[in-house]
Amino acid sequence: MKLSGIPTKQILEELNIRNSTQVETWVRWYKNGELERFKQPVGKQYSFGKGPDHLSAMQKLELENRF
């Protein structure tokens, strides 16, 4: 949305986002090619290579069991 010229204020309203820096962060990730960051669960701190897609089947089961 931002790259197509839609103002940040309108993006915030449409997506119900409270902080404009979030949109800026997403744009920075996109421009830097850090697309794997978008797969990180909401509210979780980013750690490269340790996201859900990089876990073995056993690690995923252990996490599920802990949950």
Summary of the structure (lengths in Angstrom):
residues: 67
radius of gyration: 15.4
end to end distance: 35.1
largest distance: 44.6
contacts: 118
relative contact order: 0.09
helix: 57%
strand: 0%
